[in-house]
Amino acid sequence: MSSMKNDIKKVEVSCNNCGSAQTDLVTTGVEHEYDNTTRDEFNVVKCKHCNLHYLNPRPDVSELNTIYPSEYYAYHLQSKNVETENHNSLLYKARKFVYLNRLEKAISHCDNNKQLNILDIGCADGRALNWYRKIQSITVNTFGVDFDERAVERARDAGHTIYQGRFEDVDMPINFFDMAVATHVIEHVADSKAFARRAFEVIKPGGILLLETPNIDSLDAQIFRQHHWGGYHFPRHWIFYSPDTITKVANEIGFEVIEIRYHPAPAFWNWSFHSIMAANARFKHLADFLFPPADFQKNNVKNLCAVSLFTLLDVVQKATTGKTSNMSILLRKPSGSPRVLAD
């Protein structure tokens, strides 16, 4: 039985990059992944001055428990699969290999290559932290931060040092981490510039920040621009960067941009097709079966086939356009940077 809310509390916001309140409407969209959040419609707008795309108005932070239900997929990546998944499955191995390969490439830019303090921002239940421990070339001390109490408890039970609360607010060491990783987190936060500034503070001079976030400048983002692009993830993604807009905010804070890479995003294709099909109520159940919005993360044969197909689409997209809808940005805090930034 649906328990969708109407008229949840929202807040009007200005551009997080330049502060302008002048925008053009890009599209509108609604929740289609969960049936116990909100049925409100949300606007994606584009700043007239710097082209940053963002949700406006967006849910107020007091509604986080509304838009992130207890069954939100990221809270259960480890616990959902611990009994049902086969760690020898091709899909599990592929996901683990891709993630760790990306991380190890980033680690190669760290000054200290013997023992690293690595912080996973938005660590959820700690699956990625568990993978960090599998790196053979170095010793990794694992730290994480997340606001969900149940997910934090699972991560702590796995032996990681976890801070509970919003990353921007929690008390943690300054100038301490060799590397911070934020995989699809910055697009979820209320003030992404404050988020990046906080990362700058907690990373050591010479340390690395690895961001991964949707790319609004991709071909599939343009194809599904009206209502259905999976990267919108209504109403949980609040800001949508392009390579240019993420570079601007990184440079303003003081980071050096080492590189921007583009990777397959099979989940976005899955959510795009689910959104299109679920828009017609008659096909909602079929959409949930063909393109499961949350269970897409499960390691089974059906999802292996879907991930393979969607990854192939992104391989073609990258070969023809040079980009995909998933970008990773590798940033360095310059040596000799101040311990704490002035606002």
C-alpha positions in Angstrom: 0.0 0.0 0.0 1.4 3.4 -1.0 2.2 5.9 1.7 3.3 8.7 -0.5 3.3 12.2 1.0 2.0 15.4 -0.6 3.5 18.9 -0.2 6.6 18.0 1.7 8.6 20.9 3.1 10.8 22.5 0.4 13.2 25.4 0.2 14.0 27.8 -2.6 17.7 28.0 -3.3 20.1 30.1 -5.5 22.9 28.8 -7.6 25.5 27.0 -5.4 28.4 28.0 -7.7 27.8 31.7 -8.3 24.9 32.7 -6.0 22.6 33.9 -8.8 18.9 33.4 -8.5 18.2 33.8 -12.2 17.3 30.5 -13.9 15.7 28.8 -16.8 13.4 25.8 -16.3 15.0 22.6 -17.8 12.4 20.0 -16.9 10.2 18.5 -14.2 10.1 15.1 -12.6 8.7 12.9 -9.9 9.7 10.0 -7.7 9.4 6.7 -9.6 11.7 4.4 -7.6 10.0 4.1 -4.2 6.3 4.1 -3.2 6.7 5.6 0.3 8.4 9.0 -0.2 6.5 11.8 -2.0 4.4 12.3 -5.1 5.4 16.0 -5.4 6.7 17.3 -8.7 10.2 18.9 -8.7 11.9 21.4 -11.1 15.3 21.1 -12.6 16.6 24.6 -13.4 19.8 26.0 -15.1 21.6 29.0 -13.8 21.6 31.8 -16.4 25.0 33.0 -15.3 27.2 29.8 -14.9 25.0 27.0 -16.4 24.9 25.0 -13.2 21.8 22.7 -13.1 20.0 22.1 -9.8 16.7 21.2 -8.2 14.7 24.2 -7.2 12.8 24.2 -4.9 14.3 21.1 -3.4 13.2 19.1 -0.3 14.2 20.7 3.0 16.8 18.8 5.0 14.1 18.1 7.6 12.6 15.8 4.9 15.6 13.5 4.5 13.9 10.6 6.2 11.0 11.1 3.8 13.0 11.0 0.6 15.4 8.3 1.8 13.2 5.5 3.0 14.5 2.7 5.3 14.8 0.4 2.3 16.9 2.9 0.2 19.3 0.7 -1.7 22.6 2.3 -0.6 21.8 1.5 3.0 21.8 -2.2 2.3 24.4 -2.9 -0.3 26.3 -5.2 2.1 23.5 -6.6 4.2 21.1 -7.3 1.3 23.7 -9.4 -0.5 25.5 -11.1 2.4 23.3 -14.1 2.4 22.0 -14.1 -1.1 24.9 -13.1 -3.3 27.6 -15.2 -4.6 30.9 -13.5 -4.1 32.3 -15.7 -6.9 29.6 -14.3 -9.4 30.8 -12.5 -12.4 28.8 -9.4 -11.6 30.2 -9.2 -8.0 33.7 -9.7 -9.2 33.3 -7.1 -12.0 31.9 -4.4 -9.7 34.6 -5.0 -7.1 37.4 -5.0 -9.8 36.2 -1.8 -11.4 35.8 0.0 -8.1 39.1 -1.0 -6.7 40.9 -0.4 -9.9 39.6 3.2 -9.9 40.6 3.6 -6.3 44.1 2.3 -6.8 44.7 4.6 -9.7 43.7 7.5 -7.4 45.9 6.2 -4.6 48.9 6.3 -6.9 48.7 10.1 -6.7 49.0 10.1 -2.8 52.4 11.1 -1.3 52.3 8.3 1.3 52.2 4.9 -0.4 52.8 2.7 2.6 49.8 3.4 5.0 46.9 5.6 4.2 44.0 7.0 6.2 41.1 6.9 3.7 37.7 8.4 4.4 34.6 7.2 2.6 32.1 10.1 2.7 28.6 8.7 2.5 29.9 5.2 3.4 26.4 3.7 4.0 26.8 0.2 5.3 30.5 0.0 4.6 30.7 -2.2 1.5 33.2 0.0 -0.2 35.3 0.2 3.1 35.4 -3.6 3.2 36.7 -3.5 -0.4 39.4 -1.0 0.6 40.9 -3.5 2.9 41.4 -5.8 0.0 44.1 -3.6 -1.5 47.3 -5.5 -1.4 49.9 -2.8 -2.1 49.3 -0.7 1.0 47.8 -0.7 4.4 44.5 1.2 4.5 43.0 2.6 7.7 39.3 2.8 7.0 37.1 5.7 8.1 33.6 6.6 7.0 30.8 9.1 7.6 27.0 8.7 7.1 23.9 10.1 8.6 21.8 6.9 8.6 22.0 5.2 12.0 21.3 1.7 10.9 23.9 1.8 8.1 26.4 3.3 10.4 25.9 0.5 12.9 26.5 -2.1 10.2 29.7 -0.4 9.1 30.9 -0.1 12.7 30.2 -3.8 13.2 32.5 -4.5 10.3 35.3 -2.8 12.2 35.5 0.6 10.5 35.8 4.0 12.3 32.6 5.7 11.5 31.3 9.2 12.2 27.5 9.6 12.3 25.9 12.7 11.0 26.2 15.0 8.0 29.7 15.3 6.7 29.6 19.1 6.9 28.6 19.0 10.6 30.3 16.1 12.3 33.4 16.5 14.4 36.4 14.8 12.8 40.2 15.4 12.6 41.4 18.3 10.4 44.3 17.9 8.0 44.3 14.1 8.7 43.2 12.0 5.8 45.5 11.0 2.9 42.4 10.5 0.7 38.7 11.2 0.9 36.3 9.4 -1.5 32.8 10.7 -2.2 31.1 8.3 -4.7 27.8 9.8 -5.8 27.4 11.9 -2.7 28.0 15.6 -3.6 24.9 15.7 -5.7 22.8 14.7 -2.7 23.9 17.5 -0.3 22.3 20.8 0.5 25.4 22.9 0.0 27.8 21.2 -2.3 30.4 24.0 -2.1 30.4 23.7 1.7 30.7 20.0 1.3 33.8 20.4 -0.9 35.3 23.0 1.4 34.9 20.6 4.3 36.7 17.9 2.4 39.5 20.4 1.7 39.8 20.9 5.5 40.0 17.3 6.6 42.4 16.2 3.9 46.2 16.6 4.5 48.1 19.0 2.3 49.1 17.0 -0.7 46.1 14.7 -0.1 43.6 13.5 -2.7 39.8 13.9 -3.1 38.1 11.5 -5.4 34.6 12.6 -6.4 32.2 10.7 -8.6 29.0 12.4 -9.7 26.5 12.4 -12.6 27.5 14.3 -15.7 24.6 16.5 -17.0 26.6 17.1 -20.2 26.4 13.5 -21.5 24.5 12.3 -24.5 22.0 10.2 -22.6 21.3 13.1 -20.3 20.3 15.0 -23.4 18.3 12.1 -24.8 16.3 11.7 -21.6 16.5 15.4 -20.7 12.7 15.8 -20.4 11.6 14.1 -17.1 13.3 10.7 -17.4 17.1 10.9 -17.2 18.2 8.4 -14.5 20.8 10.8 -13.2 18.0 13.1 -11.9 17.1 10.4 -9.3 14.1 12.6 -8.2 14.0 14.0 -5.6 17.4 12.9 -4.0 19.8 14.5 -6.5 19.9 18.2 -5.8 22.7 19.4 -8.0 23.9 18.3 -11.5 27.4 19.1 -12.5 29.1 19.2 -15.9 32.9 19.0 -16.3 33.0 22.8 -16.5 30.9 23.6 -13.4 32.6 21.0 -11.2 36.0 22.4 -12.2 34.9 25.9 -11.3 33.9 25.1 -7.8 37.0 22.9 -7.2 39.3 25.7 -8.3 37.5 28.3 -6.3 38.0 26.2 -3.1 41.7 25.7 -3.8 41.9 22.2 -5.2 44.1 21.3 -8.2 42.2 19.3 -10.8 44.4 16.3 -11.7 42.0 14.6 -14.1 38.4 14.0 -15.1 37.5 10.5 -16.3 34.2 9.1 -17.6 32.9 5.7 -16.6 29.9 3.5 -17.5 26.7 4.2 -15.5 24.4 1.2 -16.0 22.2 2.3 -13.1 21.4 5.6 -14.8 20.2 3.7 -18.0 18.2 1.4 -15.8 16.5 4.3 -13.9 15.9 6.1 -17.2 14.0 3.2 -18.7 12.2 2.6 -15.5 11.1 6.2 -15.4 9.8 6.1 -18.9 7.8 2.9 -18.4 6.6 3.7 -14.9 5.1 7.0 -16.1 2.2 4.9 -17.4 0.6 3.4 -14.3 -0.5 0.3 -16.3 3.2 -0.6 -16.8 4.5 0.2 -13.3 4.7 -3.5 -12.2 6.4 -4.4 -15.5 8.8 -1.5 -15.1 9.7 -2.8 -11.6 10.4 -6.2 -13.0 12.4 -5.3 -16.1 14.2 -2.3 -14.5 14.2 -2.8 -10.7 15.2 0.6 -9.3 16.6 -0.7 -6.0 17.2 -4.4 -6.6 19.3 -3.6 -9.7 22.3 -3.7 -7.2 21.7 -7.4 -6.5 24.3 -9.8 -8.0 22.2 -12.2 -10.1 22.1 -13.4 -13.7 19.3 -11.0 -14.8 21.2 -8.0 -13.5 24.4 -9.2 -15.0 22.7 -9.2 -18.4 21.3 -5.7 -17.9 24.6 -4.3 -16.6 26.4 -5.8 -19.5 23.9 -4.3 -22.0 23.9 -0.8 -20.4 27.7 -0.8 -20.0 28.0 -1.6 -23.7 25.8 1.5 -24.4 28.1 3.6 -22.4 31.2 2.1 -24.1 29.7 3.2 -27.5 28.7 6.6 -26.0 32.2 7.3 -24.8 33.8 6.1 -28.0 31.5 8.5 -30.0 31.3 11.5 -27.7 34.2 11.2 -25.3 31.9 11.2 -22.3 29.4 9.3 -20.3 26.9 10.3 -17.6 29.2 9.2 -14.8 32.3 11.3 -14.2 35.1 11.0 -11.6 37.1 14.0 -10.7 40.5 13.6 -9.1 41.5 16.6 -7.0 44.6 17.4 -5.0 44.9 19.7 -2.0 48.1 21.6 -2.7 51.0 21.2 -0.3 51.3 24.2 2.0 47.6 24.9 2.0 46.1 26.4 5.1 44.7 23.9 7.6 41.3 25.6 7.7 39.7 27.6 5.0 38.2 31.1 5.6 34.6 31.4 4.5 
